[in-house]
Amino acid sequence: MKTAAGPAELRVVADRSTLQAKTQDLAYISIDLTGADGITKSSEDTAVTVEVAGAGTLLALGSARPNMGENFFSDTHTTYYGKALAVVRGGDAPGKITVTVKAKGLPAKTLELEVI
């Protein structure tokens, strides 16, 4: 075991960068609170907000937190052991999807997906 070092930051990684238009194609976006060394800060949790703009939509956002009382269809959810997962669906037309993840007191992270 290794402890995360340094202040918390967001790490946002998509399982794919390209989605097919006019399908049910989904991208799963892992959201982690990490230290500067990239190790997940499992002892810290915070609310994260996901904004999706362009040729796609946010389908769901959640974590494994039991009894959280939060809605998976909301754009804000609290991490659990430093982790959350967002699901983005490509739209009907080709274009870019911009996904921005924000958390209070942390720099926002943005990634781009492409719908073809």
C-alpha positions, 0 to 999 in steps of 0.5 A: 500500500502506498499513500497519495502524496500532495494536495488533491487533484482531479484525474479524468479518463475516458475509456474511448475517445470516439463514439458512433453517431446515431447509436447507443454508443457510450463512453465511461469516464472515470473520475478520481481524486488523486495526489500529485503522484497519481495515487487515488486519495481514497480517504477523501470524498467531494461532490463533483459536477460534470458538464457535457457540451456539444454532440453528446449528453450526460446519461448518468453520474454516480459512485458506489456510495451506499445510501447516498440519497443522490440521483444518478441522473443529476450532474453532481454526485459525491465520490466514494473512496475518491472515485466516481463514474460518468456515462456520456452518450454520443448524439445523432450528428457528428461533432465534438463532445466537451466534458468538464469535471469540477469540484470545489477547491480543485482545478477543473479538468476537461476532455474531448470526445468525438462523435463520428 
